[in-house]
Amino acid sequence: MVKFSFDVLKSSLRMAVSRIAMTKAKKIAEISRKKEELVADLTRGNEDLARVSARAIIGQERFLVAMDSVATMCSQCADLARVVSDQK
């Protein structure tokens, strides 16, 4: 049976927060590139394609908000783990 360790939990949560930050940075760069493509589609007159792209961009921006929430929860759990381990 595996023994539970607060130190492993805290480090795993901090690593998750850093991974989320890296993924978020990549997504932001991808979204900005797609916004430029959206502008190009609109200038060419491809409104239908631009609408589909806009919906995809909005979905990705909502995903970024969800990633922020998960990162915040991981940080809070790491802080709570420290408090619990200090009380032992």
Order of alpha helices (4+ residues) and beta strands (2+ residues): alpha-alpha
